Amino acid sequence: MTLILLNPWFVAAWIAASWIIGVLGRDKRFGFFGNFLVSFLFSPLVGVIVLLASDNQIHTRQKR
């Protein structure tokens, strides 16, 4: 198991998947960095679950 985790291709795929999840989650509640960090630290699968479960950000502007 540790041999798979130390494989450079596996690490590159893990980072790429986390980056994609971060990009997809940039308009969500946690933003890019939060979604990237969750998927990088735990797993991209957990990142997808958090991405799907999170709400969209509400962009409100006050009218004058």
mmCIF file as Biopython writes it, N, C-alpha, C and O atoms, coordinates in Angstrom:
data_model
#
loop_
_atom_site.group_PDB
_atom_site.id
_atom_site.type_symbol
_atom_site.label_atom_id
_atom_site.label_alt_id
_atom_site.label_comp_id
_atom_site.label_asym_id
_atom_site.label_entity_id
_atom_site.label_seq_id
_atom_site.pdbx_PDB_ins_code
_atom_site.Cartn_x
_atom_site.Cartn_y
_atom_site.Cartn_z
_atom_site.occupancy
_atom_site.B_iso_or_equiv
_atom_site.auth_seq_id
_atom_site.auth_asym_id
_atom_site.pdbx_PDB_model_num
ATOM 1   N N  . MET A ? 1  ? 0.823   -1.194 0.000   1.0 0.0 1  A 1 
ATOM 2   C CA . MET A ? 1  ? 0.000   0.000  0.000   1.0 0.0 1  A 1 
ATOM 3   C C  . MET A ? 1  ? 0.868   1.259  0.000   1.0 0.0 1  A 1 
ATOM 4   O O  . MET A ? 1  ? 0.570   2.217  -0.713  1.0 0.0 1  A 1 
ATOM 5   N N  . THR A ? 2  ? 1.932   1.261  0.790   1.0 0.0 2  A 1 
ATOM 6   C CA . THR A ? 2  ? 2.780   2.440  0.841   1.0 0.0 2  A 1 
ATOM 7   C C  . THR A ? 2  ? 3.512   2.662  -0.479  1.0 0.0 2  A 1 
ATOM 8   O O  . THR A ? 2  ? 3.865   3.795  -0.807  1.0 0.0 2  A 1 
ATOM 9   N N  . LEU A ? 3  ? 3.741   1.601  -1.234  1.0 0.0 3  A 1 
ATOM 10  C CA . LEU A ? 3  ? 4.394   1.767  -2.527  1.0 0.0 3  A 1 
ATOM 11  C C  . LEU A ? 3  ? 3.504   2.537  -3.499  1.0 0.0 3  A 1 
ATOM 12  O O  . LEU A ? 3  ? 3.995   3.337  -4.296  1.0 0.0 3  A 1 
ATOM 13  N N  . ILE A ? 4  ? 2.207   2.298  -3.433  1.0 0.0 4  A 1 
ATOM 14  C CA . ILE A ? 4  ? 1.271   3.014  -4.298  1.0 0.0 4  A 1 
ATOM 15  C C  . ILE A ? 4  ? 1.224   4.487  -3.911  1.0 0.0 4  A 1 
ATOM 16  O O  . ILE A ? 4  ? 1.204   5.355  -4.784  1.0 0.0 4  A 1 
ATOM 17  N N  . LEU A ? 5  ? 1.206   4.778  -2.615  1.0 0.0 5  A 1 
ATOM 18  C CA . LEU A ? 5  ? 1.105   6.160  -2.156  1.0 0.0 5  A 1 
ATOM 19  C C  . LEU A ? 5  ? 2.365   6.970  -2.466  1.0 0.0 5  A 1 
ATOM 20  O O  . LEU A ? 5  ? 2.302   8.192  -2.598  1.0 0.0 5  A 1 
ATOM 21  N N  . LEU A ? 6  ? 3.509   6.289  -2.582  1.0 0.0 6  A 1 
ATOM 22  C CA . LEU A ? 6  ? 4.754   6.988  -2.866  1.0 0.0 6  A 1 
ATOM 23  C C  . LEU A ? 6  ? 5.037   7.098  -4.359  1.0 0.0 6  A 1 
ATOM 24  O O  . LEU A ? 6  ? 6.021   7.719  -4.758  1.0 0.0 6  A 1 
ATOM 25  N N  . ASN A ? 7  ? 4.193   6.508  -5.178  1.0 0.0 7  A 1 
ATOM 26  C CA . ASN A ? 7  ? 4.363   6.573  -6.620  1.0 0.0 7  A 1 
ATOM 27  C C  . ASN A ? 7  ? 4.130   8.009  -7.082  1.0 0.0 7  A 1 
ATOM 28  O O  . ASN A ? 7  ? 3.095   8.594  -6.764  1.0 0.0 7  A 1 
ATOM 29  N N  . PRO A ? 8  ? 5.079   8.590  -7.831  1.0 0.0 8  A 1 
ATOM 30  C CA . PRO A ? 8  ? 4.913   9.986  -8.265  1.0 0.0 8  A 1 
ATOM 31  C C  . PRO A ? 8  ? 3.682   10.214 -9.134  1.0 0.0 8  A 1 
ATOM 32  O O  . PRO A ? 8  ? 3.089   11.291 -9.073  1.0 0.0 8  A 1 
ATOM 33  N N  . TRP A ? 9  ? 3.284   9.244  -9.931  1.0 0.0 9  A 1 
ATOM 34  C CA . TRP A ? 9  ? 2.085   9.393  -10.761 1.0 0.0 9  A 1 
ATOM 35  C C  . TRP A ? 9  ? 0.836   9.439  -9.898  1.0 0.0 9  A 1 
ATOM 36  O O  . TRP A ? 9  ? -0.098  10.184 -10.196 1.0 0.0 9  A 1 
ATOM 37  N N  . PHE A ? 10 ? 0.811   8.648  -8.828  1.0 0.0 10 A 1 
ATOM 38  C CA . PHE A ? 10 ? -0.331  8.663  -7.916  1.0 0.0 10 A 1 
ATOM 39  C C  . PHE A ? 10 ? -0.430  10.008 -7.204  1.0 0.0 10 A 1 
ATOM 40  O O  . PHE A ? 10 ? -1.520  10.563 -7.060  1.0 0.0 10 A 1 
ATOM 41  N N  . VAL A ? 11 ? 0.707   10.525 -6.761  1.0 0.0 11 A 1 
ATOM 42  C CA . VAL A ? 11 ? 0.726   11.823 -6.079  1.0 0.0 11 A 1 
ATOM 43  C C  . VAL A ? 11 ? 0.296   12.933 -7.042  1.0 0.0 11 A 1 
ATOM 44  O O  . VAL A ? 11 ? -0.460  13.825 -6.658  1.0 0.0 11 A 1 
ATOM 45  N N  . ALA A ? 12 ? 0.769   12.883 -8.279  1.0 0.0 12 A 1 
ATOM 46  C CA . ALA A ? 12 ? 0.389   13.886 -9.272  1.0 0.0 12 A 1 
ATOM 47  C C  . ALA A ? 12 ? -1.106  13.817 -9.580  1.0 0.0 12 A 1 
ATOM 48  O O  . ALA A ? 12 ? -1.755  14.854 -9.717  1.0 0.0 12 A 1 
ATOM 49  N N  . ALA A ? 13 ? -1.655  12.611 -9.690  1.0 0.0 13 A 1 
ATOM 50  C CA . ALA A ? 13 ? -3.085  12.448 -9.939  1.0 0.0 13 A 1 
ATOM 51  C C  . ALA A ? 13 ? -3.905  12.940 -8.747  1.0 0.0 13 A 1 
ATOM 52  O O  . ALA A ? 13 ? -4.964  13.541 -8.929  1.0 0.0 13 A 1 
ATOM 53  N N  . TRP A ? 14 ? -3.424  12.690 -7.533  1.0 0.0 14 A 1 
ATOM 54  C CA . TRP A ? 14 ? -4.101  13.143 -6.309  1.0 0.0 14 A 1 
ATOM 55  C C  . TRP A ? 14 ? -4.167  14.673 -6.279  1.0 0.0 14 A 1 
ATOM 56  O O  . TRP A ? 14 ? -5.215  15.252 -5.991  1.0 0.0 14 A 1 
ATOM 57  N N  . ILE A ? 15 ? -3.039  15.318 -6.578  1.0 0.0 15 A 1 
ATOM 58  C CA . ILE A ? 15 ? -2.993  16.776 -6.578  1.0 0.0 15 A 1 
ATOM 59  C C  . ILE A ? 15 ? -3.854  17.344 -7.709  1.0 0.0 15 A 1 
ATOM 60  O O  . ILE A ? 15 ? -4.547  18.342 -7.513  1.0 0.0 15 A 1 
ATOM 61  N N  . ALA A ? 16 ? -3.818  16.724 -8.880  1.0 0.0 16 A 1 
ATOM 62  C CA . ALA A ? 16 ? -4.630  17.197 -10.009 1.0 0.0 16 A 1 
ATOM 63  C C  . ALA A ? 16 ? -6.118  17.065 -9.703  1.0 0.0 16 A 1 
ATOM 64  O O  . ALA A ? 16 ? -6.895  17.971 -10.002 1.0 0.0 16 A 1 
ATOM 65  N N  . ALA A ? 17 ? -6.519  15.944 -9.108  1.0 0.0 17 A 1 
ATOM 66  C CA . ALA A ? 17 ? -7.931  15.764 -8.752  1.0 0.0 17 A 1 
ATOM 67  C C  . ALA A ? 17 ? -8.349  16.767 -7.691  1.0 0.0 17 A 1 
ATOM 68  O O  . ALA A ? 17 ? -9.458  17.298 -7.748  1.0 0.0 17 A 1 
ATOM 69  N N  . SER A ? 18 ? -7.486  17.033 -6.733  1.0 0.0 18 A 1 
ATOM 70  C CA . SER A ? 18 ? -7.789  18.021 -5.699  1.0 0.0 18 A 1 
ATOM 71  C C  . SER A ? 18 ? -7.898  19.415 -6.303  1.0 0.0 18 A 1 
ATOM 72  O O  . SER A ? 18 ? -8.754  20.204 -5.901  1.0 0.0 18 A 1 
ATOM 73  N N  . TRP A ? 19 ? -7.041  19.717 -7.260  1.0 0.0 19 A 1 
ATOM 74  C CA . TRP A ? 19 ? -7.082  21.025 -7.936  1.0 0.0 19 A 1 
ATOM 75  C C  . TRP A ? 19 ? -8.391  21.196 -8.701  1.0 0.0 19 A 1 
ATOM 76  O O  . TRP A ? 19 ? -9.008  22.260 -8.652  1.0 0.0 19 A 1 
ATOM 77  N N  . ILE A ? 20 ? -8.813  20.150 -9.406  1.0 0.0 20 A 1 
ATOM 78  C CA . ILE A ? 20 ? -10.072 20.211 -10.164 1.0 0.0 20 A 1 
ATOM 79  C C  . ILE A ? 20 ? -11.251 20.418 -9.227  1.0 0.0 20 A 1 
ATOM 80  O O  . ILE A ? 20 ? -12.155 21.199 -9.522  1.0 0.0 20 A 1 
ATOM 81  N N  . ILE A ? 21 ? -11.242 19.720 -8.102  1.0 0.0 21 A 1 
ATOM 82  C CA . ILE A ? 21 ? -12.318 19.882 -7.124  1.0 0.0 21 A 1 
ATOM 83  C C  . ILE A ? 21 ? -12.307 21.309 -6.563  1.0 0.0 21 A 1 
ATOM 84  O O  . ILE A ? 21 ? -13.364 21.901 -6.343  1.0 0.0 21 A 1 
ATOM 85  N N  . GLY A ? 22 ? -11.122 21.849 -6.338  1.0 0.0 22 A 1 
ATOM 86  C CA . GLY A ? 22 ? -11.020 23.232 -5.878  1.0 0.0 22 A 1 
ATOM 87  C C  . GLY A ? 22 ? -11.576 24.216 -6.896  1.0 0.0 22 A 1 
ATOM 88  O O  . GLY A ? 22 ? -12.277 25.162 -6.536  1.0 0.0 22 A 1 
ATOM 89  N N  . VAL A ? 23 ? -11.261 23.992 -8.169  1.0 0.0 23 A 1 
ATOM 90  C CA . VAL A ? 23 ? -11.767 24.877 -9.226  1.0 0.0 23 A 1 
ATOM 91  C C  . VAL A ? 23 ? -13.289 24.774 -9.314  1.0 0.0 23 A 1 
ATOM 92  O O  . VAL A ? 23 ? -13.973 25.787 -9.461  1.0 0.0 23 A 1 
ATOM 93  N N  . LEU A ? 24 ? -13.813 23.564 -9.227  1.0 0.0 24 A 1 
ATOM 94  C CA . LEU A ? 24 ? -15.268 23.398 -9.279  1.0 0.0 24 A 1 
ATOM 95  C C  . LEU A ? 24 ? -15.959 23.998 -8.060  1.0 0.0 24 A 1 
ATOM 96  O O  . LEU A ? 24 ? -17.126 24.381 -8.134  1.0 0.0 24 A 1 
ATOM 97  N N  . GLY A ? 25 ? -15.252 24.080 -6.949  1.0 0.0 25 A 1 
ATOM 98  C CA . GLY A ? 25 ? -15.853 24.596 -5.730  1.0 0.0 25 A 1 
ATOM 99  C C  . GLY A ? 25 ? -15.555 26.051 -5.448  1.0 0.0 25 A 1 
ATOM 100 O O  . GLY A ? 25 ? -15.799 26.518 -4.335  1.0 0.0 25 A 1 
ATOM 101 N N  . ARG A ? 26 ? -15.032 26.790 -6.427  1.0 0.0 26 A 1 
ATOM 102 C CA . ARG A ? 26 ? -14.675 28.183 -6.161  1.0 0.0 26 A 1 
ATOM 103 C C  . ARG A ? 26 ? -15.884 29.060 -5.884  1.0 0.0 26 A 1 
ATOM 104 O O  . ARG A ? 26 ? -15.738 30.100 -5.241  1.0 0.0 26 A 1 
ATOM 105 N N  . ASP A ? 27 ? -17.065 28.687 -6.340  1.0 0.0 27 A 1 
ATOM 106 C CA . ASP A ? 27 ? -18.276 29.466 -6.074  1.0 0.0 27 A 1 
ATOM 107 C C  . ASP A ? 27 ? -19.128 28.843 -4.977  1.0 0.0 27 A 1 
ATOM 108 O O  . ASP A ? 27 ? -20.271 29.250 -4.769  1.0 0.0 27 A 1 
ATOM 109 N N  . LYS A ? 28 ? -18.586 27.874 -4.289  1.0 0.0 28 A 1 
ATOM 110 C CA . LYS A ? 28 ? -19.308 27.238 -3.188  1.0 0.0 28 A 1 
ATOM 111 C C  . LYS A ? 28 ? -18.962 27.918 -1.878  1.0 0.0 28 A 1 
ATOM 112 O O  . LYS A ? 28 ? -18.208 28.891 -1.855  1.0 0.0 28 A 1 
ATOM 113 N N  . ARG A ? 29 ? -19.503 27.413 -0.804  1.0 0.0 29 A 1 
ATOM 114 C CA . ARG A ? 29 ? -19.365 28.029 0.509   1.0 0.0 29 A 1 
ATOM 115 C C  . ARG A ? 29 ? -17.907 28.099 0.969   1.0 0.0 29 A 1 
ATOM 116 O O  . ARG A ? 29 ? -17.497 29.109 1.539   1.0 0.0 29 A 1 
ATOM 117 N N  . PHE A ? 30 ? -17.116 27.049 0.733   1.0 0.0 30 A 1 
ATOM 118 C CA . PHE A ? 30 ? -15.743 27.002 1.225   1.0 0.0 30 A 1 
ATOM 119 C C  . PHE A ? 30 ? -14.749 27.610 0.252   1.0 0.0 30 A 1 
ATOM 120 O O  . PHE A ? 30 ? -13.591 27.828 0.609   1.0 0.0 30 A 1 
ATOM 121 N N  . GLY A ? 31 ? -15.175 27.883 -0.956  1.0 0.0 31 A 1 
ATOM 122 C CA . GLY A ? 31 ? -14.293 28.486 -1.937  1.0 0.0 31 A 1 
ATOM 123 C C  . GLY A ? 31 ? -13.267 27.501 -2.489  1.0 0.0 31 A 1 
ATOM 124 O O  . GLY A ? 31 ? -13.295 26.308 -2.187  1.0 0.0 31 A 1 
ATOM 125 N N  . PHE A ? 32 ? -12.370 28.030 -3.298  1.0 0.0 32 A 1 
ATOM 126 C CA . PHE A ? 32 ? -11.357 27.182 -3.926  1.0 0.0 32 A 1 
ATOM 127 C C  . PHE A ? 32 ? -10.450 26.536 -2.895  1.0 0.0 32 A 1 
ATOM 128 O O  . PHE A ? 32 ? -10.263 25.320 -2.893  1.0 0.0 32 A 1 
ATOM 129 N N  . PHE A ? 33 ? -9.884  27.367 -2.013  1.0 0.0 33 A 1 
ATOM 130 C CA . PHE A ? 33 ? -8.887  26.856 -1.078  1.0 0.0 33 A 1 
ATOM 131 C C  . PHE A ? 33 ? -9.471  25.828 -0.112  1.0 0.0 33 A 1 
ATOM 132 O O  . PHE A ? 33 ? -8.826  24.819 0.173   1.0 0.0 33 A 1 
ATOM 133 N N  . GLY A ? 34 ? -10.663 26.064 0.388   1.0 0.0 34 A 1 
ATOM 134 C CA . GLY A ? 34 ? -11.286 25.118 1.313   1.0 0.0 34 A 1 
ATOM 135 C C  . GLY A ? 34 ? -11.576 23.781 0.666   1.0 0.0 34 A 1 
ATOM 136 O O  . GLY A ? 34 ? -11.294 22.735 1.250   1.0 0.0 34 A 1 
ATOM 137 N N  . ASN A ? 35 ? -12.137 23.800 -0.536  1.0 0.0 35 A 1 
ATOM 138 C CA . ASN A ? 35 ? -12.428 22.548 -1.227  1.0 0.0 35 A 1 
ATOM 139 C C  . ASN A ? 35 ? -11.153 21.823 -1.634  1.0 0.0 35 A 1 
ATOM 140 O O  . ASN A ? 35 ? -11.078 20.597 -1.546  1.0 0.0 35 A 1 
ATOM 141 N N  . PHE A ? 36 ? -10.147 22.579 -2.081  1.0 0.0 36 A 1 
ATOM 142 C CA . PHE A ? 36 ? -8.863  21.961 -2.421  1.0 0.0 36 A 1 
ATOM 143 C C  . PHE A ? 36 ? -8.235  21.319 -1.198  1.0 0.0 36 A 1 
ATOM 144 O O  . PHE A ? 36 ? -7.736  20.196 -1.277  1.0 0.0 36 A 1 
ATOM 145 N N  . LEU A ? 37 ? -8.251  22.013 -0.071  1.0 0.0 37 A 1 
ATOM 146 C CA . LEU A ? 37 ? -7.628  21.499 1.141   1.0 0.0 37 A 1 
ATOM 147 C C  . LEU A ? 37 ? -8.332  20.253 1.659   1.0 0.0 37 A 1 
ATOM 148 O O  . LEU A ? 37 ? -7.675  19.299 2.076   1.0 0.0 37 A 1 
ATOM 149 N N  . VAL A ? 38 ? -9.650  20.253 1.638   1.0 0.0 38 A 1 
ATOM 150 C CA . VAL A ? 38 ? -10.395 19.072 2.091   1.0 0.0 38 A 1 
ATOM 151 C C  . VAL A ? 38 ? -10.081 17.871 1.200   1.0 0.0 38 A 1 
ATOM 152 O O  . VAL A ? 38 ? -9.831  16.774 1.700   1.0 0.0 38 A 1 
ATOM 153 N N  . SER A ? 39 ? -10.093 18.077 -0.109  1.0 0.0 39 A 1 
ATOM 154 C CA . SER A ? 39 ? -9.846  16.957 -1.013  1.0 0.0 39 A 1 
ATOM 155 C C  . SER A ? 39 ? -8.390  16.527 -0.985  1.0 0.0 39 A 1 
ATOM 156 O O  . SER A ? 39 ? -8.105  15.349 -1.197  1.0 0.0 39 A 1 
ATOM 157 N N  . PHE A ? 40 ? -7.466  17.432 -0.734  1.0 0.0 40 A 1 
ATOM 158 C CA . PHE A ? 40 ? -6.058  17.069 -0.677  1.0 0.0 40 A 1 
ATOM 159 C C  . PHE A ? 40 ? -5.725  16.329 0.611   1.0 0.0 40 A 1 
ATOM 160 O O  . PHE A ? 40 ? -4.998  15.336 0.579   1.0 0.0 40 A 1 
ATOM 161 N N  . LEU A ? 41 ? -6.246  16.797 1.743   1.0 0.0 41 A 1 
ATOM 162 C CA . LEU A ? 41 ? -5.914  16.181 3.024   1.0 0.0 41 A 1 
ATOM 163 C C  . LEU A ? 41 ? -6.626  14.857 3.252   1.0 0.0 41 A 1 
ATOM 164 O O  . LEU A ? 41 ? -6.031  13.925 3.794   1.0 0.0 41 A 1 
ATOM 165 N N  . PHE A ? 42 ? -7.884  14.755 2.850   1.0 0.0 42 A 1 
ATOM 166 C CA . PHE A ? 42 ? -8.634  13.538 3.106   1.0 0.0 42 A 1 
ATOM 167 C C  . PHE A ? 42 ? -8.592  12.615 1.888   1.0 0.0 42 A 1 
ATOM 168 O O  . PHE A ? 42 ? -7.933  11.575 1.924   1.0 0.0 42 A 1 
ATOM 169 N N  . SER A ? 43 ? -9.266  12.974 0.846   1.0 0.0 43 A 1 
ATOM 170 C CA . SER A ? 43 ? -9.198  12.258 -0.425  1.0 0.0 43 A 1 
ATOM 171 C C  . SER A ? 43 ? -10.063 13.009 -1.424  1.0 0.0 43 A 1 
ATOM 172 O O  . SER A ? 43 ? -10.964 13.749 -1.028  1.0 0.0 43 A 1 
ATOM 173 N N  . PRO A ? 44 ? -9.803  12.832 -2.712  1.0 0.0 44 A 1 
ATOM 174 C CA . PRO A ? 44 ? -10.665 13.475 -3.698  1.0 0.0 44 A 1 
ATOM 175 C C  . PRO A ? 44 ? -12.118 13.003 -3.608  1.0 0.0 44 A 1 
ATOM 176 O O  . PRO A ? 44 ? -13.029 13.764 -3.935  1.0 0.0 44 A 1 
ATOM 177 N N  . LEU A ? 45 ? -12.344 11.780 -3.177  1.0 0.0 45 A 1 
ATOM 178 C CA . LEU A ? 45 ? -13.716 11.294 -3.011  1.0 0.0 45 A 1 
ATOM 179 C C  . LEU A ? 45 ? -14.438 12.079 -1.924  1.0 0.0 45 A 1 
ATOM 180 O O  . LEU A ? 45 ? -15.591 12.472 -2.106  1.0 0.0 45 A 1 
ATOM 181 N N  . VAL A ? 46 ? -13.780 12.308 -0.808  1.0 0.0 46 A 1 
ATOM 182 C CA . VAL A ? 46 ? -14.375 13.119 0.256   1.0 0.0 46 A 1 
ATOM 183 C C  . VAL A ? 46 ? -14.564 14.552 -0.231  1.0 0.0 46 A 1 
ATOM 184 O O  . VAL A ? 46 ? -15.548 15.201 0.121   1.0 0.0 46 A 1 
ATOM 185 N N  . GLY A ? 47 ? -13.630 15.048 -1.037  1.0 0.0 47 A 1 
ATOM 186 C CA . GLY A ? 47 ? -13.761 16.384 -1.602  1.0 0.0 47 A 1 
ATOM 187 C C  . GLY A ? 47 ? -14.979 16.521 -2.489  1.0 0.0 47 A 1 
ATOM 188 O O  . GLY A ? 47 ? -15.658 17.547 -2.462  1.0 0.0 47 A 1 
ATOM 189 N N  . VAL A ? 48 ? -15.264 15.486 -3.283  1.0 0.0 48 A 1 
ATOM 190 C CA . VAL A ? 48 ? -16.463 15.512 -4.137  1.0 0.0 48 A 1 
ATOM 191 C C  . VAL A ? 48 ? -17.717 15.511 -3.283  1.0 0.0 48 A 1 
ATOM 192 O O  . VAL A ? 48 ? -18.676 16.220 -3.589  1.0 0.0 48 A 1 
ATOM 193 N N  . ILE A ? 49 ? -17.721 14.728 -2.218  1.0 0.0 49 A 1 
ATOM 194 C CA . ILE A ? 49 ? -18.890 14.680 -1.334  1.0 0.0 49 A 1 
ATOM 195 C C  . ILE A ? 49 ? -19.124 16.042 -0.680  1.0 0.0 49 A 1 
ATOM 196 O O  . ILE A ? 49 ? -20.257 16.519 -0.617  1.0 0.0 49 A 1 
ATOM 197 N N  . VAL A ? 50 ? -18.056 16.660 -0.198  1.0 0.0 50 A 1 
ATOM 198 C CA . VAL A ? 50 ? -18.178 17.990 0.405   1.0 0.0 50 A 1 
ATOM 199 C C  . VAL A ? 50 ? -18.620 19.006 -0.637  1.0 0.0 50 A 1 
ATOM 200 O O  . VAL A ? 50 ? -19.434 19.882 -0.346  1.0 0.0 50 A 1 
ATOM 201 N N  . LEU A ? 51 ? -18.091 18.893 -1.840  1.0 0.0 51 A 1 
ATOM 202 C CA . LEU A ? 51 ? -18.467 19.806 -2.925  1.0 0.0 51 A 1 
ATOM 203 C C  . LEU A ? 51 ? -19.948 19.693 -3.249  1.0 0.0 51 A 1 
ATOM 204 O O  . LEU A ? 51 ? -20.624 20.708 -3.420  1.0 0.0 51 A 1 
ATOM 205 N N  . LEU A ? 52 ? -20.455 18.480 -3.336  1.0 0.0 52 A 1 
ATOM 206 C CA . LEU A ? 52 ? -21.866 18.286 -3.657  1.0 0.0 52 A 1 
ATOM 207 C C  . LEU A ? 52 ? -22.784 18.687 -2.506  1.0 0.0 52 A 1 
ATOM 208 O O  . LEU A ? 52 ? -23.926 19.085 -2.731  1.0 0.0 52 A 1 
ATOM 209 N N  . ALA A ? 53 ? -22.286 18.582 -1.271  1.0 0.0 53 A 1 
ATOM 210 C CA . ALA A ? 53 ? -23.122 18.888 -0.110  1.0 0.0 53 A 1 
ATOM 211 C C  . ALA A ? 53 ? -23.112 20.365 0.260   1.0 0.0 53 A 1 
ATOM 212 O O  . ALA A ? 53 ? -23.980 20.817 1.006   1.0 0.0 53 A 1 
ATOM 213 N N  . SER A ? 54 ? -22.151 21.117 -0.246  1.0 0.0 54 A 1 
ATOM 214 C CA . SER A ? 54 ? -22.046 22.516 0.161   1.0 0.0 54 A 1 
ATOM 215 C C  . SER A ? 54 ? -22.985 23.401 -0.657  1.0 0.0 54 A 1 
ATOM 216 O O  . SER A ? 54 ? -23.341 23.093 -1.794  1.0 0.0 54 A 1 
ATOM 217 N N  . ASP A ? 55 ? -23.362 24.495 -0.037  1.0 0.0 55 A 1 
ATOM 218 C CA . ASP A ? 55 ? -24.258 25.457 -0.666  1.0 0.0 55 A 1 
ATOM 219 C C  . ASP A ? 55 ? -23.468 26.412 -1.546  1.0 0.0 55 A 1 
ATOM 220 O O  . ASP A ? 55 ? -22.257 26.570 -1.387  1.0 0.0 55 A 1 
ATOM 221 N N  . ASN A ? 56 ? -24.162 27.038 -2.464  1.0 0.0 56 A 1 
ATOM 222 C CA . ASN A ? 56 ? -23.553 28.090 -3.266  1.0 0.0 56 A 1 
ATOM 223 C C  . ASN A ? 56 ? -23.394 29.340 -2.420  1.0 0.0 56 A 1 
ATOM 224 O O  . ASN A ? 56 ? -24.160 29.575 -1.486  1.0 0.0 56 A 1 
ATOM 225 N N  . GLN A ? 57 ? -22.383 30.144 -2.759  1.0 0.0 57 A 1 
ATOM 226 C CA . GLN A ? 57 ? -22.224 31.424 -2.083  1.0 0.0 57 A 1 
ATOM 227 C C  . GLN A ? 57 ? -23.323 32.358 -2.544  1.0 0.0 57 A 1 
ATOM 228 O O  . GLN A ? 57 ? -23.757 32.312 -3.695  1.0 0.0 57 A 1 
ATOM 229 N N  . ILE A ? 58 ? -23.756 33.186 -1.649  1.0 0.0 58 A 1 
ATOM 230 C CA . ILE A ? 58 ? -24.789 34.167 -1.985  1.0 0.0 58 A 1 
ATOM 231 C C  . ILE A ? 58 ? -24.076 35.497 -2.188  1.0 0.0 58 A 1 
ATOM 232 O O  . ILE A ? 58 ? -23.532 36.074 -1.246  1.0 0.0 58 A 1 
ATOM 233 N N  . HIS A ? 59 ? -24.087 35.970 -3.415  1.0 0.0 59 A 1 
ATOM 234 C CA . HIS A ? 59 ? -23.483 37.253 -3.725  1.0 0.0 59 A 1 
ATOM 235 C C  . HIS A ? 59 ? -24.582 38.308 -3.710  1.0 0.0 59 A 1 
ATOM 236 O O  . HIS A ? 59 ? -25.401 38.395 -4.625  1.0 0.0 59 A 1 
ATOM 237 N N  . THR A ? 60 ? -24.576 39.088 -2.671  1.0 0.0 60 A 1 
ATOM 238 C CA . THR A ? 60 ? -25.607 40.125 -2.571  1.0 0.0 60 A 1 
ATOM 239 C C  . THR A ? 60 ? -24.943 41.486 -2.630  1.0 0.0 60 A 1 
ATOM 240 O O  . THR A ? 60 ? -23.890 41.712 -2.035  1.0 0.0 60 A 1 
ATOM 241 N N  . ARG A ? 61 ? -25.563 42.362 -3.341  1.0 0.0 61 A 1 
ATOM 242 C CA . ARG A ? 61 ? -25.116 43.752 -3.376  1.0 0.0 61 A 1 
ATOM 243 C C  . ARG A ? 61 ? -26.249 44.614 -2.847  1.0 0.0 61 A 1 
ATOM 244 O O  . ARG A ? 61 ? -27.420 44.433 -3.180  1.0 0.0 61 A 1 
ATOM 245 N N  . GLN A ? 62 ? -25.860 45.528 -2.037  1.0 0.0 62 A 1 
ATOM 246 C CA . GLN A ? 62 ? -26.868 46.420 -1.483  1.0 0.0 62 A 1 
ATOM 247 C C  . GLN A ? 62 ? -27.186 47.504 -2.505  1.0 0.0 62 A 1 
ATOM 248 O O  . GLN A ? 62 ? -26.289 48.101 -3.100  1.0 0.0 62 A 1 
ATOM 249 N N  . LYS A ? 63 ? -28.453 47.740 -2.692  1.0 0.0 63 A 1 
ATOM 250 C CA . LYS A ? 63 ? -28.875 48.806 -3.593  1.0 0.0 63 A 1 
ATOM 251 C C  . LYS A ? 63 ? -28.928 50.122 -2.832  1.0 0.0 63 A 1 
ATOM 252 O O  . LYS A ? 63 ? -29.351 50.176 -1.677  1.0 0.0 63 A 1 
ATOM 253 N N  . ARG A ? 64 ? -28.502 51.153 -3.484  1.0 0.0 64 A 1 
ATOM 254 C CA . ARG A ? 64 ? -28.484 52.469 -2.825  1.0 0.0 64 A 1 
ATOM 255 C C  . ARG A ? 64 ? -29.670 53.287 -3.206  1.0 0.0 64 A 1 
ATOM 256 O O  . ARG A ? 64 ? -29.814 54.419 -2.744  1.0 0.0 64 A 1 
#
